[in-house]
Amino acid sequence: MLMNETKQILQAVQAGTLSVDDALHRLKVKPYEDLGFAKVDLHRPIQQGTSEVIYGAGKTPQQIIEIVQALQNSGQDRILITRMDAQKADAVCAAVPLNYDEVSSVGRVGSIPKPSGIGTVLVATGGTSDIPVAEEAALTAEFLGNKVQRAYDMGVAGLHRMLANMDAITDAAVIIAVAGMEGALASVVGGLADSPVIAVPTSVGYGAAFDGMAALLSMLNSCASGVAVVNIDNGFGAGYMASMINHMEVRNTQAQNMEV
């Protein structure tokens, strides 16, 4: 809604029905809401195209509720909350309408938009234990307007399982490869795909996995071209980056239309 309002303000300036000074004043109004414990960024949709995402870990349910309400009061009706446990979700749900996924610990206020990216974001995991992080990535990408396909438990310990997903791998616009242990999934997928691969190391693994450090270092040292790496267990970061890549052509087309 803030993006639409900003566009209307700029169109009014272009049409001569609103002065530059009045437009500047309207754009400056309340760039953030100071709640004392948090300064909620209300202009994030103008700057980045989507509202501020709430990181639930370390926040009380009441703090989450107040941040959600501040965003809603500014006209933002779609809000994403990550790393929120089920107990907090129950408390938040009592105050605001909330869709909660316990596997990924992701909460969502508002609807999922119709996909607007250029293609499909494929989210793949090495094993079943990687699914919580993968779902955080998948739900984030869906929230941001992407068509998402899931291919879980196709790790390198059984390559035949990966080969069964070759159509999905070759058709995807962006691939998110989520794996713990030795993190080899990203290199194997990267060697098969002609699309960008975002590697997500997870903290899954035995002692020498060092809570994901082994997978992180393995992915950083991948010999496959086109593989980029986010932080350990950072499904949100991968989903967000995948969405930005999947919308680049859409953004360029919009810019060209504006020039015309």
C-alpha positions as CSV (number, residue, x, y, z in Angstrom):
1,M,0.0,0.0,0.0
2,L,2.9,2.4,0.7
3,M,4.3,1.7,-2.7
4,N,1.0,2.5,-4.3
5,E,0.6,5.7,-2.2
6,T,4.1,6.8,-3.2
7,K,3.4,6.2,-6.9
8,Q,0.1,8.2,-6.6
9,I,2.1,11.1,-5.0
10,L,4.6,11.1,-7.8
11,Q,1.9,10.9,-10.4
12,A,0.2,13.9,-8.8
13,V,3.4,15.9,-9.0
14,Q,3.8,14.9,-12.6
15,A,0.3,16.0,-13.4
16,G,0.8,19.3,-11.6
17,T,-1.9,18.7,-9.0
18,L,0.6,18.5,-6.1
19,S,3.5,20.7,-5.5
20,V,7.0,19.3,-4.9
21,D,7.1,20.7,-1.4
22,D,3.8,19.1,-0.5
23,A,4.9,15.8,-1.9
24,L,8.1,15.9,0.0
25,H,6.2,16.6,3.2
26,R,3.9,13.7,2.7
27,L,6.8,11.3,2.0
28,K,8.6,12.5,5.1
29,V,5.7,11.8,7.5
30,K,6.6,9.2,10.0
31,P,9.5,7.3,8.4
32,Y,9.6,5.1,11.4
33,E,7.5,4.4,14.5
34,D,9.3,4.6,17.8
35,L,7.9,2.0,20.2
36,G,10.6,2.5,22.8
37,F,12.0,-1.0,22.5
38,A,11.9,-0.9,18.6
39,K,12.0,1.7,15.9
40,V,9.7,0.1,13.2
41,D,10.8,1.1,9.7
42,L,7.6,2.2,7.9
43,H,9.4,3.3,4.7
44,R,11.0,-0.1,4.0
45,P,8.4,-0.8,1.3
46,I,9.5,2.4,-0.5
47,Q,13.2,1.5,-0.2
48,Q,13.1,-2.2,-0.8
49,G,9.7,-3.1,-2.1
50,T,8.6,-5.1,0.9
51,S,7.8,-4.3,4.6
52,E,10.2,-4.9,7.4
53,V,10.4,-8.5,8.4
54,I,10.1,-9.3,12.1
55,Y,12.8,-11.5,13.7
56,G,10.9,-13.3,16.4
57,A,13.7,-14.8,18.4
58,G,14.6,-12.7,21.5
59,K,11.4,-10.7,21.3
60,T,8.5,-11.2,23.7
61,P,5.0,-11.9,22.3
62,Q,3.8,-8.5,23.3
63,Q,6.7,-6.8,21.5
64,I,5.9,-8.8,18.3
65,I,2.2,-7.8,18.6
66,E,3.0,-4.1,19.0
67,I,5.4,-4.2,16.0
68,V,2.8,-6.0,13.9
69,Q,0.2,-3.4,14.9
70,A,2.5,-0.5,14.1
71,L,3.1,-1.9,10.6
72,Q,-0.7,-2.5,10.1
73,N,-1.5,1.0,11.3
74,S,0.9,2.3,8.5
75,G,-1.2,0.5,5.9
76,Q,0.9,-2.7,5.6
77,D,-1.4,-5.6,5.6
78,R,1.2,-8.4,4.8
79,I,3.8,-9.1,7.4
80,L,6.3,-11.9,7.8
81,I,7.7,-13.1,11.2
82,T,10.6,-15.5,11.4
83,R,12.1,-17.6,14.2
84,M,9.0,-17.5,16.3
85,D,8.3,-20.5,18.5
86,A,4.9,-22.1,18.9
87,Q,4.3,-20.6,22.3
88,K,4.9,-17.1,21.1
89,A,2.7,-17.8,18.0
90,D,-0.2,-18.8,20.2
91,A,0.0,-15.5,22.1
92,V,0.4,-13.4,19.0
93,C,-2.5,-15.2,17.3
94,A,-4.8,-14.2,20.1
95,A,-4.2,-10.5,19.2
96,V,-3.7,-10.5,15.4
97,P,-4.8,-12.9,12.6
98,L,-1.8,-15.1,12.1
99,N,-0.9,-18.1,9.9
100,Y,1.8,-20.1,11.6
101,D,4.0,-22.9,10.3
102,E,5.5,-24.8,13.2
103,V,8.1,-26.6,11.1
104,S,9.8,-23.5,9.9
105,S,8.8,-21.3,12.9
106,V,7.5,-18.7,10.4
107,G,4.4,-16.6,11.0
108,R,2.5,-14.7,8.4
109,V,-0.1,-11.9,8.6
110,G,-2.1,-11.4,5.4
111,S,-2.3,-13.4,2.2
112,I,0.2,-15.0,-0.1
113,P,0.4,-12.9,-3.3
114,K,0.1,-14.3,-6.8
115,P,3.5,-15.3,-8.1
116,S,5.1,-12.4,-10.1
117,G,8.6,-13.7,-10.8
118,I,10.1,-14.8,-14.1
119,G,10.1,-18.5,-13.1
120,T,10.2,-21.1,-10.3
121,V,12.3,-21.1,-7.2
122,L,13.4,-24.6,-6.4
123,V,14.1,-25.4,-2.8
124,A,16.1,-28.6,-2.4
125,T,17.5,-30.3,0.7
126,G,20.2,-32.9,1.3
127,G,18.1,-34.6,4.0
128,T,14.9,-34.5,5.9
129,S,16.6,-32.9,8.9
130,D,17.3,-29.8,6.7
131,I,13.6,-29.2,6.0
132,P,13.0,-26.6,8.8
133,V,15.6,-24.3,7.3
134,A,14.3,-25.1,3.8
135,E,10.8,-24.3,4.7
136,E,11.9,-20.9,6.1
137,A,13.4,-20.2,2.7
138,A,10.4,-21.6,0.8
139,L,7.8,-19.7,2.8
140,T,9.8,-16.5,2.6
141,A,10.0,-16.8,-1.2
142,E,6.3,-17.5,-1.5
143,F,5.5,-14.5,0.7
144,L,7.5,-12.3,-1.6
145,G,5.6,-13.4,-4.7
146,N,7.4,-16.4,-6.1
147,K,6.3,-19.8,-7.4
148,V,8.1,-22.3,-5.2
149,Q,8.8,-26.0,-5.9
150,R,10.2,-28.3,-3.2
151,A,12.6,-31.3,-3.7
152,Y,13.5,-32.7,-0.3
153,D,15.8,-35.5,0.8
154,M,17.8,-35.7,-2.4
155,G,21.3,-35.6,-1.0
156,V,24.5,-37.0,-2.4
157,A,24.4,-40.2,-0.3
158,G,21.9,-41.4,-3.0
159,L,22.5,-39.6,-6.3
160,H,19.7,-41.5,-8.0
161,R,17.3,-39.5,-5.9
162,M,18.7,-36.3,-7.3
163,L,18.6,-37.5,-10.9
164,A,14.9,-38.2,-10.4
165,N,14.6,-34.4,-10.0
166,M,16.5,-33.3,-13.0
167,D,13.5,-31.7,-14.7
168,A,13.0,-29.5,-11.7
169,I,16.7,-28.6,-11.5
170,T,17.0,-27.7,-15.1
171,D,13.7,-25.7,-15.3
172,A,14.2,-23.6,-12.1
173,A,15.0,-19.9,-12.4
174,V,16.8,-20.0,-9.0
175,I,17.8,-22.9,-6.8
176,I,18.2,-22.9,-3.1
177,A,20.3,-25.8,-1.9
178,V,20.0,-26.5,1.8
179,A,22.3,-29.1,3.4
180,G,24.2,-29.9,6.5
181,M,26.8,-32.7,7.1
182,E,29.5,-32.0,4.4
183,G,27.3,-29.7,2.4
184,A,28.1,-31.3,-0.9
185,L,24.6,-30.8,-2.3
186,A,25.3,-27.2,-3.5
187,S,28.3,-28.3,-5.6
188,V,26.5,-31.2,-7.2
189,V,23.4,-29.1,-8.0
190,G,25.6,-26.2,-9.2
191,G,27.3,-28.6,-11.6
192,L,23.9,-29.6,-13.1
193,A,22.0,-26.3,-13.3
194,D,22.3,-23.3,-15.5
195,S,20.6,-21.1,-13.0
196,P,22.0,-19.3,-9.9
197,V,22.3,-21.6,-6.8
198,I,22.0,-20.2,-3.3
199,A,23.7,-22.5,-0.9
200,V,22.4,-22.7,2.7
201,P,24.6,-24.6,5.2
202,T,22.6,-26.1,8.1
203,S,23.7,-27.0,11.6
204,V,22.7,-30.6,11.0
205,G,25.5,-33.1,11.5
206,Y,27.7,-35.0,13.9
207,G,30.5,-33.5,16.1
208,A,33.0,-32.7,13.3
209,A,30.3,-30.8,11.5
210,F,30.8,-28.1,14.1
211,D,27.2,-26.9,14.0
212,G,27.3,-26.1,10.3
213,M,30.8,-24.8,10.0
214,A,31.9,-27.9,7.9
215,A,29.0,-27.4,5.5
216,L,29.7,-23.6,5.3
217,L,33.3,-24.0,4.5
218,S,32.6,-26.8,1.9
219,M,30.0,-24.6,0.2
220,L,32.3,-21.6,0.2
221,N,35.0,-23.7,-1.5
222,S,32.6,-25.1,-4.1
223,C,34.2,-25.6,-7.5
224,A,30.8,-25.3,-9.2
225,S,30.3,-21.9,-11.0
226,G,27.3,-19.8,-10.0
227,V,27.0,-20.9,-6.4
228,A,26.7,-18.2,-3.7
229,V,26.5,-18.9,0.1
230,V,24.4,-17.4,2.9
231,N,25.0,-17.9,6.6
232,I,24.4,-21.1,8.6
233,D,20.6,-21.9,8.9
234,N,19.7,-18.6,7.1
235,G,16.7,-19.9,5.2
236,F,15.2,-16.4,5.3
237,G,18.2,-14.8,3.6
238,A,18.2,-17.4,0.9
239,G,14.5,-17.0,0.2
240,Y,14.8,-13.2,0.1
241,M,17.8,-13.3,-2.3
242,A,16.1,-15.9,-4.5
243,S,13.1,-13.6,-4.8
244,M,15.3,-10.6,-5.8
245,I,17.0,-12.6,-8.5
246,N,13.7,-14.0,-9.7
247,H,12.2,-10.5,-10.0
248,M,15.1,-8.8,-11.8
249,E,13.6,-9.1,-15.3
250,V,10.3,-7.9,-14.0
251,R,12.0,-4.9,-12.4
252,N,13.9,-4.1,-15.6
253,T,10.7,-4.3,-17.6
254,Q,8.9,-2.0,-15.3
255,A,11.8,0.5,-15.5
256,Q,11.7,0.4,-19.3
257,N,8.0,1.0,-19.3
258,M,8.4,4.0,-17.1
259,E,11.0,5.4,-19.5
260,V,8.6,5.0,-22.4
